[in-house]
Amino acid sequence: MKAIFKETNTTIILFVRWIMLCLVILYLCSGIYAVSSNEIAILQRFGKVLDDKVQPGIHFALPWPIDRVTKVPVKIINRILIDDFSSAYSEQSSTARIFTSMTGLDSYCITGDNNLVNILCVIQYNITNPFNYIFRIRNPELMLHNMSANAIIRCLASKPIDAALTSGKLEIGRYIKLELQKKLQEVQSGLSVSFVELRDLRPPDRVQQAFSDVVKADIDRVKVVNQAEAYRNEQIPAAKAAANRLLQEAEAYKREVVLRAEGDTSRFVSLLNQVAKRGETARNMLYIETIQAIFTKVAKKHIMVFDRAGQVPARIKLFAQQDN
């Protein structure tokens, strides 16, 4: 009987040992963990950070409560919606929704010329420093929301409503991104803003139509100015071309007149020299040449011949064919 009891105890102890060994093995195996390709892990041992940049792959850490592994998604783009400007923001219960449901009014901002605008902004961000994200900021999303709201308020407070609703939207988005990134770096939040999207920027519904008319009028004004500029750019080159053509024609006419005048002058000087040399003979030649030039232009000619006594002889008609 004692032998049977002893054998039973031995079997039980052996079984318990195997159970304990299996539990120890399972306990040690629980320290194996995997980090996905879009994550960075932080390894802590008794609260002290051993490695704040554990790369993707299969790793081993001592099981809880010795080591603790915190995985941070660093390659995932996160989004936060800015639809109110209260510091009591939370994703579960938005102050804007409560305000809208109780008053029927939307959350708004004030522009630089004391006008109201409703704004809906989406901030896209990602985690660039897992250590700062986990240990330096208690509530990064709340901090990011408050910083974004402050940046939006400051930006709109420096702009008139016309610029905010028309050409200033891109500038507003750039300003919010730069200002927000600057503040996040100052507090070492471990966050980085990748994109700022203004989904909605409009005046309150009660005055929406009036502002739409103003925006439309401004668009029409820009359109008319562009058309005028296009017409101006079309007419000025044409006018310059016409002016250049007139100048060229004037220069050509000037050269023609000058050359003709110089030719006439040369011919007159030549005739004058002939008259000075030949006297009456040269004058007769000029007279004959002149008569010939005139006769060629007259179809019917009458020649009147007077005698020395002053009597008019019979009229003689000469018919000459004009050269074509």
Buried (B, 14 or more C-beta within 10 A) or exposed (E): EEEEEEEEEEEEEEEEEEEEEEEEEEEEEEBEBEBEEEBBBBBBEEEEBEBBEBEBEEBEBBBEEEBBBBBBBBEEEBEBBBBBBBEEBEEEEBBBEEBBEEEEEBBBBEBBEEBBBBBBBBBBBBBBBBBBBBBEBEEBBBBBBBBBBBBBEEBBEEBBBBBBBEEBEEEBBEBBBEBBBEBBEEBEBBBBBBEBEBEEBBBBEEEEEEBEEBBEEBEEEEEEEEEEEEEEEEEEEEEEEEEEEEEEEEEEEEEEEEEEEEEEEEEEEEBEEBBEEEEEEBEEBEEEEEEEEEEEEEEEEEEEEEEEEEEEEEEEEEEEEEEE
